[in-house]
Amino acid sequence: MAEPSVPLKRSTTQEPLLLQCAELVLPYLTPSEIAAVSLACKRLSTVSRSVTARRASDASRTLEPLPVPFLNALGSHPYAHFLYTRSLVLAPPLLHPRQPWGSSVISSSETAWPLAEDVGLACGPGRSRVGCECRSCVGGCPCDDGVEDVGRECGPGCGCGPECGNRVAGNGVKVKVKIVRDERKGWGLKADQFIRKGDFLFEYAGELLTTKEAQRRHQNYDELSSQGHFSSALLVVREHLPSGKACLRLNIDATRIGNVARFVNHSCDGGNLSTKLVRSSGALFPHLCFFASKDIQVDEELTFSYGEIRNRANGLPCFCNSPCCFGTLPSEDT
Ligand SMILES: C[S@@+](CC[C@H](N)C(=O)[O-])C[C@H]1O[C@@H](n2cnc3c(N)ncnc32)[C@H](O)[C@@H]1O
């Protein structure tokens, strides 16, 4: 057989180890680290570009059933770097957690965060202490005990499985959404399909914090926000218990670890989303779930009201553009 006249490409085994492993290592780097690495040589620049392109095509790192693209028609402003979780996690005691993002190997396995869901009250499938024992809960479930302002659904304490029709929270984002850059509000979330009034969209996932830790981070975030170019996603939810005398407080911080809900911006008119706490049978903590409060068209921005309280003299400016805009974003001392 004749020798090929054009020399074959250099075998990858002759490349330095760093270059051979680039496809494996680069997905673990942050956007700024990737930018720095890409300057080193042509090969790393090529791998960096393909990792960044894959990141832009799915913010969820393949953890959601549908990809969630980042779209920036305004320029090359980098997306906010955060680690992805589909559920509430107990604030991990790790200083610099890493999560692959933009890997060419598709993996749908959830990162091993300590999930708040796992801190359950159940004894096991079919032997639930606080959950239902039904096996198929479609069309009515004993878990639904009629409490109106807190939803109920099947969960780890039930005998039914993940396919049960009475589980919405914790199953990921099943509607098409996209993350889009806005000049004044930063990144925001838009519908990428028609969404019917009442449909479930997603839960607000992030780190579950103690109130002390939430107060510490709040102070820190306020300082960073006042210097500009920083968006915090620390949400405080208060659930009034039936007695009316006590209230359960949830501090969920999606700034460093969160899901798509961390991109939902505020609107003074209440926007098109409403929130509801939903308790999964057998789970200790409720899910903060977002539902469509009206029919939502393709390309409409998804927004909700961050709250009513504005007790800061120099609150951040609000650009919600609604006729009843208050001028500043809601904020309160945590
Ligand atoms: C939960 S994050 C929402 C995502 C954020 N826009 C981003 O780029 O990551 C909340 C932050 O978004 C910005 N934001 C949200 N709603 C806004 C609005 N109506 N007007 C101006 N900024 C807004 C503020 O910086 C706020 O602290």
PDBQT file of the ligand as one rigid body, heavy atoms in Angstrom, charges set to zero:
ROOT
HETATM    1  C1  LIG A 401     -32.184  36.463  42.120  1.00  0.00    +0.000 C 
HETATM    2  S1  LIG A 401     -31.116  37.505  41.205  1.00  0.00    +0.000 S 
HETATM    3  C2  LIG A 401     -31.858  37.490  39.622  1.00  0.00    +0.000 C 
HETATM    4  C3  LIG A 401     -30.829  37.205  38.518  1.00  0.00    +0.000 C 
HETATM    5  C4  LIG A 401     -29.871  38.323  38.251  1.00  0.00    +0.000 C 
HETATM    6  N1  LIG A 401     -30.496  39.326  37.402  1.00  0.00    +0.000 N 
HETATM    7  C5  LIG A 401     -28.549  37.838  37.649  1.00  0.00    +0.000 C 
HETATM    8  O1  LIG A 401     -28.006  38.466  36.730  1.00  0.00    +0.000 OA
HETATM    9  O2  LIG A 401     -28.006  36.823  38.110  1.00  0.00    +0.000 OA
HETATM   10  C6  LIG A 401     -31.581  39.047  41.936  1.00  0.00    +0.000 C 
HETATM   11  C7  LIG A 401     -30.806  40.222  41.424  1.00  0.00    +0.000 C 
HETATM   12  O3  LIG A 401     -31.195  40.541  40.082  1.00  0.00    +0.000 OA
HETATM   13  C8  LIG A 401     -31.285  41.935  39.897  1.00  0.00    +0.000 C 
HETATM   14  N2  LIG A 401     -32.693  42.276  39.648  1.00  0.00    +0.000 N 
HETATM   15  C9  LIG A 401     -33.762  41.481  39.796  1.00  0.00    +0.000 A 
HETATM   16  N3  LIG A 401     -34.895  42.100  39.471  1.00  0.00    +0.000 NA
HETATM   17  C10 LIG A 401     -34.555  43.344  39.108  1.00  0.00    +0.000 A 
HETATM   18  C11 LIG A 401     -35.288  44.486  38.674  1.00  0.00    +0.000 A 
HETATM   19  N4  LIG A 401     -36.602  44.475  38.558  1.00  0.00    +0.000 N 
HETATM   20  N5  LIG A 401     -34.605  45.613  38.408  1.00  0.00    +0.000 NA
HETATM   21  C12 LIG A 401     -33.248  45.660  38.534  1.00  0.00    +0.000 A 
HETATM   22  N6  LIG A 401     -32.492  44.624  38.924  1.00  0.00    +0.000 NA
HETATM   23  C13 LIG A 401     -33.135  43.470  39.208  1.00  0.00    +0.000 A 
HETATM   24  C14 LIG A 401     -30.787  42.569  41.186  1.00  0.00    +0.000 C 
HETATM   25  O4  LIG A 401     -29.393  42.770  41.052  1.00  0.00    +0.000 OA
HETATM   26  C15 LIG A 401     -31.055  41.499  42.200  1.00  0.00    +0.000 C 
HETATM   27  O5  LIG A 401     -30.208  41.587  43.323  1.00  0.00    +0.000 OA
ENDROOT
TORSDOF 0
